Amino acid sequence: MSNLFACSRMYNVSPEVTAAWDALYAYLIEQTGIALDVIYNAFPEPIEELWQRPLMGPTLMCGYPFIRATPQPKLIAAPVPSLEHYGGKSVYFSHLLVAEDSPFQTIEDTFGHRISWTIENSQSGYNAIRSFLLQFRTEERPFLYKESIGPIGTFTVGVEGIRNGEIDVVPIDSFSYDLMLKYTPEKLAGMRIIATTPASPFPPLVAGHDVADEHVLAFKKAILLAHEKAYLKVAFETLLIDRFTAVSPQYYQSMRQQELDAIESNYRVIR
């Protein structure tokens, strides 16, 4: 019988971060006795295909596709970022980036220009942005942008688009932004934040719907205690994570409500 796999693709911005996740997975294997094959799935491989694979063990998954999935993966826990601006909660934001030398001073200044988005089944790269922009629409201005460019797959493509003069504003997951600012700041060079969305529930660690409940419970018990292990202190510090916390499917329901509000307002696409 094949082993479960584990993957931290969503936040693998550097070798240091990948190694820290590997340390957490080694801890889970040790504590639970459950074999895991750690894989390094990366763009341009479609991330949605990763979440649909059988035998998915502890893997980070965006909350928006999680709450929409049928059958739904099984929740293990969610990270709590350690940086002060997350307020000790399992939340994150979406930043909207523009070129540092652009004339834009407010998000309203970008209207009539070009915005990008990652994939439709993304909270930080689509759903949260669409929800944020709803407040600016009027009957006279039902669409805000001259051009909506997507799916681009990942925000790093959008950043390059800004540098190449092909895109004016691009959304980025705030936690990815924080990790990149620490480990790969050159990838954000020449960018600045022009707006930030309200908080969204942080992407959870999940297991596939086909994984035995006792395995999921074992992973949950172990990961909720991981921050207490002295030998994992460096891993947590590297990941900018304070601890993991228990969450329920209801915690992610706000994302579904954002989707329904956009549909009701006839703003199904970012434009």
N, C-alpha and C positions, 0 to 999 in steps of 0.2 A: 504494500500500500504506500502511496506517495505521501511525503511529508506536507504539512501546511507550509505556505510561504509567508514571509513578512517583508514589508516594504515601507520606507519612509520618504518616498519620492517627493512628496509635496514640498519639503523644506530642505532638501539636500543641496544647499547652495555652495558648499565647499567641502574639501576632504575632511576638515576638522569636524564639521557637522555630521557628515556621514559616519565617521568613526565613533562619534558620541552616540548616535542611534544604534550602531552595531553593539556598543557596550550595553545599552538597555536591552537589546534583543538577546544578548548572551546571558544577561541576568534573568530574563523571562524563561529561557531554556533551562537554566540551572534551577530556578525556583519551582518550576512546574513539572519538569521532566518531559515536556512535550517538545519533540524535535521540530525545528523550524529551518527552512531554507531561506536565507536572506537574499533577496534579489535587488538589483539596481536598475530598475526600469526608469527610463529617462526620456524626455522630449527628444525627437518627435514621435515616439511611441504614444498612441492615444491613451490618455490617463483613464478615460472611462472604460476602456477594455480591461485595464488592470483591475478595476473594482468589480468587474463581472466574471473574473476567472474563478473556477472552482478551487476549493481548499485555500481560501484566503485567510491567513492568520492575521496577527496584529498589524494593521496597515492604516495609515492616516488617510482619511477620506473627507472631502469637502462636505459640509453639512447640508447644502442644497440638494445635491444628487442623492445624499443619504435619505433625506425626508421624502424624496420623490420616488425612490426605488421600490419596485415590487418584483420579487420579495425583498424585504428590507434586510440589510446586513445587521448583525448583532453588535450592539454597543459594548465596548469594553470600558473606556474612560476617555476623558478629554484633558489635554494639557492646560495648565494655568501659566501664562507667560510671567516672567519674573520682572520685566521692566515696569517702572512706576506708572507709565501712562495706561497700563491695562487694569490698574486698580485692584490687583489681586483676584481678578475674575477670569473665567475661561471664555474670553472674548477676543476679537480682533476687529480691524477696520479695513476699509479700502481707501487708499490714497489715490488722488488724481494728480498725475505728474505732467508738467510742461517743461519746455526747454528753459534753462536758467536765464537765458538772454532774450526770451520772448517778451512781447509787450503785455501779456496777460497778467492782470493783478487779481482778478476774481474769477470764479467759475463762469459767471455770466459773460465775462469777456471772451470766453472760448466758444460761445454759441455762434453758429454760422460758420464754424470751421470744421475740423476733422477729428473725430474721436474713434478710438479702437476698443475692441473687446476680445476676450480670450475664447471662451466657448459658452454656448447658451446654458449649459448645465454647470455653471460656476457661480458661486456666491460673490466672491471678491471681484471677479472679472466681468460679471454681468448682472446678476440679480440685485445685488446691493447698489450698484451704480444706477440701474434702471429705477429702483425705488427712490434713491436720492434725487434723481433728476425730475421725478414726478412733480415736485413742488414748484418747478419753474415753468411748467407747461401752461398755456392759456388757450382759449378758443382761437385767438388770433395767431397763436404760435404753437400748434400742436406738435411740431417737430423742432428740435433745438439745433441740430447740427446739419451742416451742408453735406457731410459724408460720414457714414458709419462703416468702419473698416473691421471686418472680422468674418469668421473666426480666425484669429492669428495664432491660437494655441497656447501661447505663454506671454506674459508681460514683457519678457526680455526682448521679444520680437518687436513689441510696441516701442520700447525704449530706443531700439535701433531705428525704428521708423521715424521717431522724433529727430534723431541725429541726422537722418538722411533727408529730412524735410518732407516726409510723406504723411506724417501724422502730427497733430497738434496737441492732443491730450490722451493720456493712456492710464488706465486703472492698474493698481498694483496692490497685492495683499500686504497689509502693514507689517505682518510678522516676517514675511520674506524680505520686505524692505529693511527691517531692523537687522536681520541676519546678514544681509548683503552689506549694509552700512558698516557692520563690524568686520566681516571677513573678506568681502570683495567690493570695497567702495568704488573701485574704478568702474564697475558696471553701472553705477548711478551717477557718474561724473557728468556734469552739465545739466542735471535735472533738478527741479524743485517741486515741492508739494504746493498745489494751489487750492486743494479742498480735501476734506476727509469725511467719509460717511459716518453715520451713527454706528455703534458697535453691533457686531453679529456674533452669534455663538461660535466658538472656536472649532475648527475641524477635529472631529473625534478620531480616536483609535478604535477601529472596528474589526470584526471578523465576519467571514462570509455566512450567509444564511444556512449553509450546509455544514457548518462547524458545530460539533457537539456542544450542548449547553455547559457540560461540566468543564470542557476546555476553556470556554469563554469565561466562566466563573473563576477558573484558576488564573487566567491571565489578568483578570480584573483584580483579584486579591493581591497578586504580586505587584502589579504596576502602581496600585494605590499606596503601597508601602515603600516603593523604590527610593523616594527622596530621603528616607531615613537611613539609607545605607551609605556609610562614609565613603566607601570605595566608588560610589557613583556621583559624588559631589562634583567632580570636575566635569563629568558628562552633562549633568544638569546645568551647570554654569555655562558650558559651551553652547548648549541648546537654547539658552535664555529662557529656560523653563524652571519654575519654582517647584511644581509638583503636578500630579494628575488628580483629577476629581471625578467622582461618579456623575453621570448625566443620564437623562431619560430621553426617549424620542420626542416627548413634548417640548423639550428645551429647544429643539430645532424647528418647531412649528411656525415660529415667526417668519422664517424664510418662505414657507409656503404661503403665508398671508401676504407677504410682499408681492409674490407672484400673482396672487388673486387680485390684489389691489391694482396692479399694473394692467391686468387683463380687463378688469372692470372699467378702467380709465382709457381703454383702447390704446394702451402704450405697451404693446407686446414686444417691441424691439427697441433697442437703443438708437434713437435718432434725434 
